[in-house]
Amino acid sequence: MKLRGFDAVIHAPSRLQICALLTPLEEAEFQLLRENIGISDSVLSKQVKQLENAGYVEVRKGAANGRPRTWIRLTGRGRKAFVAHVAALREIAALAEG
């Protein structure tokens, strides 16, 4: 059975968490995502890159207090894909309920 909206890019646990954390926010600093998800910088970078390649997030680099910083935001396309993916997961869960 193929579920409409199921997105293999988003489905990976770290990417799913990234999208969930970004959904209510305008953008989030890299460090905030790393701390909330509990993964290393390199793992987070790889996951963000995959979301960026899919057009689901945009990455902005700059400085704050003289230190380099990175911010990530969910794009409109990313928001739509995340909402559709969550709906597909709900469909899957409903199957278990009978």
ChimeraX commands (.cxc) that place a marker at each C-alpha (Angstrom):
marker #1 position 0.00,0.00,0.00 radius 0.5
marker #1 position 1.42,3.35,-1.03 radius 0.5
marker #1 position 0.47,6.22,1.22 radius 0.5
marker #1 position 0.12,9.63,-0.29 radius 0.5
marker #1 position 2.38,12.08,1.46 radius 0.5
marker #1 position 4.82,9.57,2.94 radius 0.5
marker #1 position 8.26,11.12,2.44 radius 0.5
marker #1 position 11.38,8.97,2.79 radius 0.5
marker #1 position 13.58,12.07,3.06 radius 0.5
marker #1 position 11.70,13.35,6.09 radius 0.5
marker #1 position 11.06,9.93,7.63 radius 0.5
marker #1 position 14.60,9.34,8.96 radius 0.5
marker #1 position 14.39,9.96,12.73 radius 0.5
marker #1 position 16.82,12.90,12.91 radius 0.5
marker #1 position 15.28,14.62,9.87 radius 0.5
marker #1 position 11.79,14.07,11.24 radius 0.5
marker #1 position 12.87,15.71,14.51 radius 0.5
marker #1 position 14.50,18.61,12.66 radius 0.5
marker #1 position 11.29,19.30,10.73 radius 0.5
marker #1 position 9.17,18.97,13.87 radius 0.5
marker #1 position 11.36,21.43,15.77 radius 0.5
marker #1 position 11.41,23.91,12.89 radius 0.5
marker #1 position 7.67,23.81,12.15 radius 0.5
marker #1 position 6.57,26.33,14.81 radius 0.5
marker #1 position 9.63,28.56,14.34 radius 0.5
marker #1 position 10.71,31.17,11.82 radius 0.5
marker #1 position 14.21,29.71,12.01 radius 0.5
marker #1 position 16.46,28.00,14.54 radius 0.5
marker #1 position 20.14,28.20,15.27 radius 0.5
marker #1 position 22.15,25.08,14.50 radius 0.5
marker #1 position 23.17,24.75,18.15 radius 0.5
marker #1 position 19.53,24.75,19.30 radius 0.5
marker #1 position 18.70,21.90,16.93 radius 0.5
marker #1 position 21.78,19.93,17.95 radius 0.5
marker #1 position 21.00,20.25,21.66 radius 0.5
marker #1 position 17.32,19.36,21.27 radius 0.5
marker #1 position 17.92,16.36,19.03 radius 0.5
marker #1 position 21.01,15.17,20.88 radius 0.5
marker #1 position 23.26,14.44,17.92 radius 0.5
marker #1 position 26.75,15.56,16.95 radius 0.5
marker #1 position 27.53,18.53,14.73 radius 0.5
marker #1 position 28.62,16.27,11.88 radius 0.5
marker #1 position 25.48,14.13,11.99 radius 0.5
marker #1 position 23.24,17.21,12.16 radius 0.5
marker #1 position 25.12,18.78,9.24 radius 0.5
marker #1 position 24.55,15.68,7.11 radius 0.5
marker #1 position 20.86,15.54,7.97 radius 0.5
marker #1 position 20.35,19.26,7.30 radius 0.5
marker #1 position 22.19,18.88,3.97 radius 0.5
marker #1 position 19.79,16.14,2.87 radius 0.5
marker #1 position 16.81,18.32,3.77 radius 0.5
marker #1 position 18.43,21.25,1.98 radius 0.5
marker #1 position 19.05,19.16,-1.15 radius 0.5
marker #1 position 15.35,18.24,-1.17 radius 0.5
marker #1 position 14.41,21.93,-0.93 radius 0.5
marker #1 position 12.87,21.46,2.53 radius 0.5
marker #1 position 15.17,23.77,4.49 radius 0.5
marker #1 position 17.28,26.83,3.83 radius 0.5
marker #1 position 20.55,27.47,5.63 radius 0.5
marker #1 position 21.75,30.97,6.49 radius 0.5
marker #1 position 25.23,31.68,7.80 radius 0.5
marker #1 position 26.28,34.79,9.65 radius 0.5
marker #1 position 27.77,36.00,12.88 radius 0.5
marker #1 position 26.41,36.75,16.32 radius 0.5
marker #1 position 28.55,38.36,18.99 radius 0.5
marker #1 position 31.53,38.04,16.67 radius 0.5
marker #1 position 31.17,34.26,16.34 radius 0.5
marker #1 position 30.10,32.38,13.23 radius 0.5
marker #1 position 26.55,31.04,13.43 radius 0.5
marker #1 position 24.27,28.97,11.24 radius 0.5
marker #1 position 20.48,29.24,11.14 radius 0.5
marker #1 position 18.09,26.81,9.50 radius 0.5
marker #1 position 14.53,27.46,8.41 radius 0.5
marker #1 position 11.85,25.24,6.96 radius 0.5
marker #1 position 10.77,26.32,3.47 radius 0.5
marker #1 position 7.16,26.42,2.33 radius 0.5
marker #1 position 7.79,23.23,0.40 radius 0.5
marker #1 position 9.30,21.66,3.53 radius 0.5
marker #1 position 6.30,22.63,5.65 radius 0.5
marker #1 position 3.88,21.09,3.15 radius 0.5
marker #1 position 5.96,17.91,2.90 radius 0.5
marker #1 position 6.17,17.61,6.70 radius 0.5
marker #1 position 2.41,18.08,7.16 radius 0.5
marker #1 position 1.73,15.48,4.45 radius 0.5
marker #1 position 4.21,13.06,6.01 radius 0.5
marker #1 position 2.64,13.40,9.46 radius 0.5
marker #1 position -0.78,12.76,7.90 radius 0.5
marker #1 position 0.60,9.60,6.26 radius 0.5
marker #1 position 2.01,8.44,9.61 radius 0.5
marker #1 position -1.41,8.99,11.18 radius 0.5
marker #1 position -2.96,6.84,8.45 radius 0.5
marker #1 position -0.47,4.09,9.22 radius 0.5
marker #1 position -1.22,4.32,12.94 radius 0.5
marker #1 position -4.97,4.19,12.23 radius 0.5
marker #1 position -4.48,0.84,10.47 radius 0.5
marker #1 position -3.22,-0.63,13.72 radius 0.5
marker #1 position -6.34,0.54,15.51 radius 0.5
marker #1 position -8.48,-1.48,13.15 radius 0.5
marker link #1:1,2 radius 0.2
marker link #1:2,3 radius 0.2
marker link #1:3,4 radius 0.2
marker link #1:4,5 radius 0.2
marker link #1:5,6 radius 0.2
marker link #1:6,7 radius 0.2
marker link #1:7,8 radius 0.2
marker link #1:8,9 radius 0.2
marker link #1:9,10 radius 0.2
marker link #1:10,11 radius 0.2
marker link #1:11,12 radius 0.2
marker link #1:12,13 radius 0.2
marker link #1:13,14 radius 0.2
marker link #1:14,15 radius 0.2
marker link #1:15,16 radius 0.2
marker link #1:16,17 radius 0.2
marker link #1:17,18 radius 0.2
marker link #1:18,19 radius 0.2
marker link #1:19,20 radius 0.2
marker link #1:20,21 radius 0.2
marker link #1:21,22 radius 0.2
marker link #1:22,23 radius 0.2
marker link #1:23,24 radius 0.2
marker link #1:24,25 radius 0.2
marker link #1:25,26 radius 0.2
marker link #1:26,27 radius 0.2
marker link #1:27,28 radius 0.2
marker link #1:28,29 radius 0.2
marker link #1:29,30 radius 0.2
marker link #1:30,31 radius 0.2
marker link #1:31,32 radius 0.2
marker link #1:32,33 radius 0.2
marker link #1:33,34 radius 0.2
marker link #1:34,35 radius 0.2
marker link #1:35,36 radius 0.2
marker link #1:36,37 radius 0.2
marker link #1:37,38 radius 0.2
marker link #1:38,39 radius 0.2
marker link #1:39,40 radius 0.2
marker link #1:40,41 radius 0.2
marker link #1:41,42 radius 0.2
marker link #1:42,43 radius 0.2
marker link #1:43,44 radius 0.2
marker link #1:44,45 radius 0.2
marker link #1:45,46 radius 0.2
marker link #1:46,47 radius 0.2
marker link #1:47,48 radius 0.2
marker link #1:48,49 radius 0.2
marker link #1:49,50 radius 0.2
marker link #1:50,51 radius 0.2
marker link #1:51,52 radius 0.2
marker link #1:52,53 radius 0.2
marker link #1:53,54 radius 0.2
marker link #1:54,55 radius 0.2
marker link #1:55,56 radius 0.2
marker link #1:56,57 radius 0.2
marker link #1:57,58 radius 0.2
marker link #1:58,59 radius 0.2
marker link #1:59,60 radius 0.2
marker link #1:60,61 radius 0.2
marker link #1:61,62 radius 0.2
marker link #1:62,63 radius 0.2
marker link #1:63,64 radius 0.2
marker link #1:64,65 radius 0.2
marker link #1:65,66 radius 0.2
marker link #1:66,67 radius 0.2
marker link #1:67,68 radius 0.2
marker link #1:68,69 radius 0.2
marker link #1:69,70 radius 0.2
marker link #1:70,71 radius 0.2
marker link #1:71,72 radius 0.2
marker link #1:72,73 radius 0.2
marker link #1:73,74 radius 0.2
marker link #1:74,75 radius 0.2
marker link #1:75,76 radius 0.2
marker link #1:76,77 radius 0.2
marker link #1:77,78 radius 0.2
marker link #1:78,79 radius 0.2
marker link #1:79,80 radius 0.2
marker link #1:80,81 radius 0.2
marker link #1:81,82 radius 0.2
marker link #1:82,83 radius 0.2
marker link #1:83,84 radius 0.2
marker link #1:84,85 radius 0.2
marker link #1:85,86 radius 0.2
marker link #1:86,87 radius 0.2
marker link #1:87,88 radius 0.2
marker link #1:88,89 radius 0.2
marker link #1:89,90 radius 0.2
marker link #1:90,91 radius 0.2
marker link #1:91,92 radius 0.2
marker link #1:92,93 radius 0.2
marker link #1:93,94 radius 0.2
marker link #1:94,95 radius 0.2
marker link #1:95,96 radius 0.2
marker link #1:96,97 radius 0.2
marker link #1:97,98 radius 0.2
view
